[in-house]
Amino acid sequence: MTTKRQRIVNETLTALVPMMPLDEANQVRAMVGRRHLRSIPAQKAVWLCLVAYVRHVHTEYDALLDDGYDRDSARHFVLDAINEALQRWHGTRFLVMDDEALDAEIPLHADDQGPG
């Protein structure tokens, strides 16, 4: 049985990136379903998790951090790559410099303790 929140998550994710591959969309759904995100409205949680997922999986963000860049600088440098991924999936919303998703601290995996 699907809860109201799960229905909203599914609808929001489909509206944001209708052509995102199913396996990747399922990973974003799993991120949204984490306990610590349940207090955030579903639509906002989807956007934050989508951006965090794309940042870690489809950009050089983690490599930039490993090379010594601070989070803000690394996020600045991957902004275009995030938007390119969203565009490939026919995205209807894109990341801008003042978007709170740019600063979201959501780890990619549930067992990650570090910032995302």
Buried (B, 14 or more C-beta within 10 A) or exposed (E): EEEEBBEBBBEBBBEBBEEBEEEBBEBBBEBBBBEEBEEBEBBBBBBBBBBBBBBBBBBBBBEBBEEEBEBEEBBBBBBEBBBBBBEEBEBEBBBEEEBEBBEBEBBBEEEEEEEB
